[in-house]
Each structure stands twice: as structure tokens, then as C-alpha cells.
């Protein structure tokens, strides 16, 4: 499995509008059929960066799904955000490959 992570820093002037827009945007990304789930999080680490920072992690079952998203869907969806929010946000993208997942072992008393 793969995680396509998008981290976004926002100008406070667009914060509320962007949060509403993101709800729809995440659904549009999932509607491409290339991802099985998404997690939308706020980054809480204190940094010398103004504004708000968020991360969206989209889970892809295969490398092929992720590559197909890049080829078929990403340009259009990324362009929408640039047209709407242009210089009021900064986004960077990373890919993660899941090697193994761990969960706590259940203990019964």
C-alpha cells in the first residue's frame, strides 16, 4: 500500500473558506477510484510558519493506482486549488510506501 501525502500551509485569510472547499475536494479525489481512504489532519507542531498547516493522506492499494492518479486526475484537481487559492496556500507532496503495519496486542484480563 502507498500513502500520497499532501501538506498545505494556508494564509489565515482563506482558512475557513479552504476548510469548506477541502471537504468537497477530498471527496472528488476519492471519487477517482484510485484511493481506498483519506485522512485529513491538522499539523500541530509549532514552527516559525505563519498560518495554518494541514495534511491529507490518501491511501492507494497499489503503485499502479497512484501512477494512474498522477496521469489521469492530479493535473485537473491540482489546477482547481491553484486557481481558487493561488498565492494564499503552499502545498507539497510526498509518497510513502507502507512496509508493515503494527497494532497493539489485545490482552484479556
BELFEN-V901239 format. One record per backbone hydrogen bond with DSSP energy under -0.5 kcal/mol. NH is the residue of the N-H (numbers start at 1). CO is the residue of the C=O. Records with the same first field share a line. If there is no record, write none. Layout:
# BELFEN-V901239
NH=CO + CO
This chain:
# BELFEN-V901239
2=60
3=96
4=58
5=3 + 94
6=56
7=5 + 92
8=54
9=90
10=52
11=88
14=11
15=12
18=14
19=15
20=16
21=17
22=18
23=19
24=20
25=21
26=22
27=23
28=24
29=25
30=26
31=27
32=29
33=30
36=59
37=59
39=57
41=39 + 55
43=53
52=10
54=8
55=41
56=6
57=39
58=4 + 56
59=37
60=2 + 58
66=62
67=63
68=64
69=65
70=66
71=67
72=68
73=69
74=69
75=70
77=73
78=74
79=75
80=76
81=77
82=78
83=79
84=80
85=81
86=82
88=85
89=86
90=9
92=7
94=5
96=3
98=1 + 96
99=97
106=104
109=107
